[in-house]
């Protein structure tokens, strides 16, 4: 078990060391940024479907999945589940007049699930949102007018409990501490009457440090409807929550070198306290997810899920935009998996093959254009070692946004990788 814990830590450090910015989307300019965590690699490989739970994978979107029962067979104990995941994204950005490419890599989650009889505990860390953009605005004379840059995001450290009420019904709750910071800057370039850049330009820099708690409640119901078929249904609910935002804002005159490096002069910090903006409250919206599916245990599964996010509840005194509004968001996910023969001696027959697709209205509306997202995903779960440990690999291809109203369309290819490592704890010794 020590070797497996070390492997998880090494993987976490390797992924995190390359995770400079979790997104390159220009739409992360708005609000808290782009929603980063959309489930484990297993979830994402099935179109984001999160209703399926089993004994060897961690489901971080439904805390009811932490529940478990003691395995009463002689010499066997609880299966403790470790999971770590990361992803890499390659994106092509297109407008009416230009295109560009960008890429990003990031750590996605680190989690541990410990079942104890009917009770189970989950603990972990994940990025919740991510900000990462570099944008430029050109004026009517085709001169660079504004340069925007943003980075940061919100992370979640969570502790959850699940309980098995009956053999088919389990409930759970997650408590998450949200923390992180958002940083953005804008440089306004100035020119003389002949179009020559002035020596000094103006820059505004903002930073918001965020913290606060939120909760997620879950329920799963998994009865057998025939000798071979099992029905799976689930519901999760996250009530509206508030984050505290401590804000800073500075203005400066800057010298900009030929390489784009900025050298501030006469930097002045704004007294946000006098404006009542030094500490503000940001509201996280209510989220509800409903899902249902059917399958044959250890053989195949097919399901669908509908997620509602009351993005219209999002509010903040410090994050305001003239050209953007928020409407309620929704996502439809359809997906499943197939295992040719889980107990076969042939390796490839024990591999889990996953696929799915999703349609998402992000809730962001810019220049009266809804920013929608679509993705198709595929993945495999490769068995490794003992006690059903596996490596999960996924790929998602999709697009986000539109070129209407001079906006940006993103065509993305996301690669995901995770390790699901399992071990037995609390085993009864056969011999002393």
Secondary structure, DSSP 4 states (H G I P E B T S, - for coil): -HHHHHHHHHHHHHHHHT-S-S---GGGGSTT-EE-----HHHHTTTT------SSS--TT-GGGG------STT--EEEEEEEEEEEEEEEEE-SS-EEEEEEEEEEEEEEEEEETTEEEEEEEEEEEEEEEEEEEE-TTS-EEEEEEEEEEEEEEEEEEEEESSSSEEEEEEEEEEEEEEEEEEEE--B-TTSPBPS-EEEEEEEEEEEEEEEEEEEEE--BSSSSEEEEEEEEEE--EEEEEEEEEEEEEEEE-TT--EEEEEEEE--HHHHT-SEEEEEEPPEEEEEEEEEETTTEEEEEEEEEE-GGG-B-SS---SSEEE--EEEEEEEEEEES-TT-SSGGGS-EEEEEEEEEEEEEEETTEEEEEEEEEEEEEEE-SSTT-EEEEEEEEEEEE-SGGG--EEEEEEEEEEEEEEEEESPPPS--
